[in-house]
Amino acid sequence: MIDPVELAKRLIACPSVTPASGAVFDVLEAALAPLGFTIHRFILGEAPDGPTENMVAIRGEGAPHFAFAGHLDVVPPGDGWNSDPFDPVVADGVLTGRGAVDMKSAIACFVAALAERLPEHGTVSLLITGDEEGYATFGTPRIIDWLTERSIRPDMILIGEPTSVDRLGDTVKVGRRGSVNLWLEVPGHQGHVAYPHLADNPIPTLARIITALDQIQLDEGTDAFPPSNLETTALSTSTSASNVIPGSATAQLNIRFNNLHRGEDLVRLVEDTARAIAPESKVRARISGEAFLTPAGPLYDVVVDAIRAETGLTPELSTGGGTSDGRFLIALAPVVDFGLPNASMHKVGEHARLDDIRALARIYRAVLDRVFA
């Protein structure tokens, strides 16, 4: 038997700000090895996106193949904690520490569920990365490469991201919007503010481009997705002096988009809009992932049934919120995200109720019961 709270505490106690490797993977391997898993670990990449450690743990063979996916990296803790964010604290029925919600506790819950319900047939695997909170350059996409090279393909994938909102079990993510980050630079000509005729201020031009982009309605949403949105997230210039017209101005943008769009098409839209106003403008883009939607099927059924059996709730099937590694894993198999209430994720004082952690382990066990019946 494995207590998911105790395992979560051991994982939290390993500082693993993205990209992560090392001790936190040691803790997970030590929990899985006695359960008969074959553990494969590999480290890829260099700074700034790496080095990143990945783990593929596999037990059994043949169908069905059920995979659990997750990440051991966390966001930086920030300032203002009442205790060391990597020294887990249990008090008043709550576990506090960086990763308690997103998502070390969920990984601990799945391992605890396996300890109680190891399948007697078929295959179960864990696909665990160390850079979901970063750019995922050397993370889940490389796990997919590793599986593909060995002709390993799960039939269904459950990701333990914290999806619940008000109560454990009220929300399951069955798709996610895509995301693209863009940096838009408008060149000008630096000069003294007292002699504007000798300079070319790029800021008004950049403002016109931002206004034009803001007036674009990308879509009205779909039955499964909310409308896509483009937001300006930062502005900067090449100087901070109050008496200097800058030589360039830059806007940082993010687009969250539904499955009516592809990332590369949205990048082209921004480029065309910018260059129509400022032909010399430059756009740099990084597509974090495309939108995806898992169609209804057996994975929906087993997860919803397991949640209903434990909580009495029928979860909302949602595509809201941020991205997850499901944007990559959908290439392998149907995928859904389900985990703890997410109100404190990424916040100072991140925490999870002990009752929710233990209930989540029971739900994951119920999923295994249904998949491997």
N, C-alpha and C positions, 0 to 999 in steps of 0.2 A: 504494500500500500504506500502511496505517495500523497502527502498532504500538499495540496496546491499552494497554500499560503506559505508554507515553509520553503518550497522550491522557488516561489516567486521572490521571497526575501533573499535567497542566495543569488538569484539572478540580478536583482536590484543592487546588491552589494558589490557588483562588478561594474565600475564606471565604464560606460560604453557609448560615449558621445559619437555620433556618426562621423566618419565611417568606423565601424567597430571590428575588433578582432581580439583573439586571445582568451583571457580568463573566463569571460561570460560564456564562450563556446565550450570551454572545459567543463563548466558546471552542467550545461545541458547534455554534453556527451556522457558525463558520469551518471546522469539520470536515465539515459536511454540505453546505454550498453547492457545493463543487467536485464533489460526487457527483450534482448535478442536482436536489437537493431545493428545493422552494419552501417558504420559511420564513415562518411566521406567528407573531408574538410579541405578547402583550398582557398588560398589568399591570392588576390589579383590586384594589380594597379599600383599607382604611386600617387602622391599628393598632387593636387588638392582633393581629387575625388576618391583616392585610395590611400593606403592599402585597405581592401575590404575582404573580410572573411565570409565565406559561405559554407553551409552545411547541407548535405543531403543524407538523410538517415532512412534506411529502407529495411522493412521486415516482411518476409513472406514472398510469394510469387503468384503469378496468374491473376485472373479477374475475380472480383472487382478490385480495382486499384484506387484507393481513397487517399488523397494527399491533404495534409494540413500545412498551410503556409504562414509565415510570419517573419518578424524581424526583431533582432536583439539590440539594434542600435537605438539610441534615444536622442532627443534634441538637447542642446545645452541647458543646464538646470536654471540659469539665471540667478539673480540676487533676491534675497528676502525670505529665504526658507528659515523656519524655526529650528531646523536641525540639518545635519549633513544630508543632502538629497540622495547620496549613495549609501547612507546608513539607514536601512529601512526601519520604520517605527510602527509598532502595532499598539493602538490605544483606542479605547471606546469603540471597539468593533470595526476599526478602520486601519488599513495598511497605507502608509504614506511613504513615498519615495519616487524618484524619477524613473518612470517605466512601469509604475504600478497599474496604470490604465493602458498606456500605449507603449508596448503591449506585452511586457514580460509576464504579467499574470495570466494572460490568455494562453501563452505557450506552456506555462506551468500547469494550467488546467487541462490542456490536451494530453500532456504527459501523464498526469494523474488519472485521466480517463482511460488511457491505454493500460496503465498498471492494473486497473480493475477489469478491463475488457480487451485482452489481446485477441485479435481475430484468429480463428482456427483455420481459416482458408483465405485465399486472396492476398492482396498486398496493401500495406499501409506505409506511408512515407511522410517525412517532415522536410519541408523545403524552407530553410531558414537563412536569411541574409543579414548582413551587417551594414547596409546602407540605404534602407528604404526611406529614412528621413533626409537623405541627401539627394543627389542626382541619379542614383541607381545605375551609375555607369558600369560598375563592376559587380553588381549585385544580382537581382533576380534574372535579368536578361542572360547573364552568364550561367546561372543555374539551368535555365532553359536550354542553353547550348549544351551543357554537360549532359542533360537528360536526352536531348535529341541525338547526340553523338552515340549514345548507348541504346537507342531505340526504346527508351522508357517513356511511357505516356500514361499519366493518370486518367481515370474515367471521370472523376469529379474532384474539385478542390475547394476546401473551406479555408478562408483567411480569418485569423483571429483579431482583426481590427476592432476597436471599440465603436460599435455602431448604435448601441442602445442610447436612448435620449433621456426619458424620464424614469423608466424602469427597465431592469434587465429583461430583454426579450421583446421589447416593443418595436424594434426596428431591425430589419435585415437589409443589407445593401445588395441589390441584384445587378447593379451596373454603376458606372462612375462617369462623370464628365471628363473630357480631356482637358489638358492644360498646356499652354504655350507661354513662355516668357520672352519678351522682346525688349531690345534696347534701341531706341530711335535717336540718332544723332543728327543735328542740323548744324552745318558749318556757318561761321560768320567771319568777321574780321575785327580783331581786337583793337581797341582804341580808348582814348580819354573821353569820359562822359561829357566834358565841356566842348568837345569837338566831334559831335556825332556824324558830321558830314565826311569825316575821315575814317569812319568805322562802319561796320555792318552788324547790327545787333541781331543775333539769331533767335532771341527769346520770343519776340512777337511772331516770328514765322513758326516756331515750334508750337506756340499757343494756338495758331490757326490750324495746324495739323491735328493737335489734340481735340480741338473743337469739332473738326470734320470727322474724326474717328468716333467721338462721343455721340454724334448724330446718327451713326449707322445702327440700325436695328438688325442684328444678325439673324434672328428668327423669333418666333413666338412660342417656342417650346414644342414638346410633343406629349403624347399620352404618358410616356415614361420619364421624360426629362423636363426640367425647367428651362426657360429661355437661356441661351448663351449670353455671356456678358464680357465686355472689354472694360478693363479698369486701368487708369493711370496710377501707378503705385509709388513713383519717386521722380523727382526732378533735380537736375544738377547742372552747373556750368563750369567752365574751365577756370574760373576765378571767383574769389569771394570778396575781393576788394570793392568797396562801395563807389569808387570813382573810376572803375574800369568797365568798359563794355566788353563782355566776354567774346572769346574767339569761337566758342562752340557751346551748344546747349543740348542736353540729353534728357530724354524721358524714358522711364522704365514702365513697361506695360505688362499686364497679364490678361490672358483670355481663357475663361473656363467655358468649354463648349460641349454641346451634346452631339449625338451621332448623326446629325444632319451635316456635319462638317468634318473635314480632315485638317490636321494641323498645318500642313504645307499650304493649303488653300488660304487659310487665315493669315499666314505670314505674307503671302502674295498680296492679299487685300490691304494689309498695312503698308507694304512697300509701295503699291500703286497709289494709295491715298496720299502718302507722304511725298512721293516724287511728283505728283501732280501739282503740289504747292511749292515744294523745294526740290528741284531736280537733283541737287548735289547731296541730298540727305542719304544717310546710310542706316540700314536696319540689320541688326544682328538678332538671331532667334535661337531658342533652345526649346524643342518640343519635349515636354516631360512625359506625355503619353496621349494616346488617342482615346476617345470615348468608347465605351463598350456596354453592352446589355446582354445578360445571360437569359436566354429564352426559358420559359417555364418548362419544368421537367422533373426527373427524379431527385435532383439535388435540392430544388425548392421543397419538395414533398418531405424529405427526411429531416431537413433542418426545421421547417415549420412545425412538423409533427412533434419533434423532440422539444422544441420551445414550448409548445402548447401543453405537452404532458407535464413539464416541470413547473411552468408559471401560470398556466391557464390563459395566457395571452395568445392572440393571433397577431403576429407581427405585421407591421407595415412593410411592404416591399418597396424600398426606396432607392433612388439614384442620386440623392442630394449629397452635399458635403464635398470634401476634398477628394484627391486621388488616392489610389492604393496600388499595390503591386498586381492587383487583378488586371490592370491595363496591359500587363505583359502576359500573365498566366492564362488569360482567355485564349491565347493562341494554342494552348495545350488541351484545355478541357473546360466544361462549364465551371463557373466560379462564383461563389457568393462570399460576402464578408459578414461575420457576426461575432460580437464580443460584448464587453462590459459597457456600462453607461459612460459616456464620453465627456461629461461636463468639465472635468478637471485636466484633461489631456493637454500637454504642453504648458500648463500653468505652473506657477510657483505653488508648492504644496500639493502636487498631484497625488491623488489618493483613490482607493477603491474600498468598498465595504467588504468585510470578510464573508458575510453571507452571500454577496453577489459572486465572489470568487468561487466559493464552494458550489454554489448553484450552477455556475457556468461549467464547472467540471462535470457535474451531473448531466447537463444538457449535452456536452460533447460525448459523454459516454452513451447517452441515448441515441445520438447520431450514429455512433459506431454500432450499436445494437441493431439499428435499422439497416445500415449499409451491409453489414455482415451477418444478417439473419440466416 
